[in-house]
């Protein structure tokens, strides 16, 4: 049985031009565009990259509210 790797999309679809990533899922536009055609192994590699990017760009988890770290820090 083949394991299905779910998309990291959280329905906050907005590209950040400065970092070149979606502020919701931390994927590049290419990763988003090709997701449905990637193998499970390729998807897992993208998910690993997403986790590294999330740790680098949003360690406080503010992106789930649609904001990057800088906005979250200003509110707190």
Beta strands, then each sheet from edge to edge (+ up, - down):
strand 1: 15-16
strand 2: 21-22
sheet 1: 1+ 2-
end
